[in-house]
Amino acid sequence: MVMYHEIIIFTPIFALMIGFIVLRILKKRKRSAKSIYKLIDDLEKKYIY
């Protein structure tokens, strides 16, 4: 009986932790993509125009 009680308590906690980690990774990727595009645009303006 004790094992089932622990599984019921810890499963949602692990699911929430995994969800937060995935969201943080996705946010970091979006920021890095925006910064890369900004760098490319700045370099194009500086050297092409």
C-alpha positions in Angstrom: 0.0 0.0 0.0 2.8 2.4 0.7 4.3 2.1 -2.8 1.0 3.1 -4.5 0.7 6.1 -2.2 4.2 7.3 -3.1 3.6 6.8 -6.8 0.4 8.9 -6.6 2.2 11.7 -4.8 5.5 11.9 -6.8 4.2 11.3 -10.4 2.6 14.8 -10.7 5.7 16.4 -9.2 8.0 14.8 -11.7 5.6 15.7 -14.5 5.6 19.4 -13.5 9.4 19.5 -13.2 9.8 18.0 -16.7 7.2 20.5 -18.1 9.1 23.5 -16.6 12.4 22.2 -18.0 10.9 21.8 -21.5 9.4 25.3 -21.4 12.7 26.9 -20.3 14.5 25.1 -23.2 12.0 26.3 -25.7 12.2 29.9 -24.4 16.0 29.9 -24.7 15.9 28.6 -28.2 13.5 31.4 -29.3 15.7 34.0 -27.7 18.8 32.7 -29.4 17.1 32.5 -32.8 16.0 36.2 -32.4 19.5 37.3 -31.5 21.0 35.4 -34.4 18.6 37.0 -36.9 19.4 40.4 -35.4 23.1 39.8 -35.8 22.6 38.8 -39.4 20.6 41.9 -40.1 23.1 44.2 -38.4 26.0 42.6 -40.4 24.0 43.0 -43.7 23.3 46.6 -43.0 27.0 47.3 -42.1 28.7 45.5 -44.9 26.2 45.4 -47.8 24.6 48.9 -47.7 
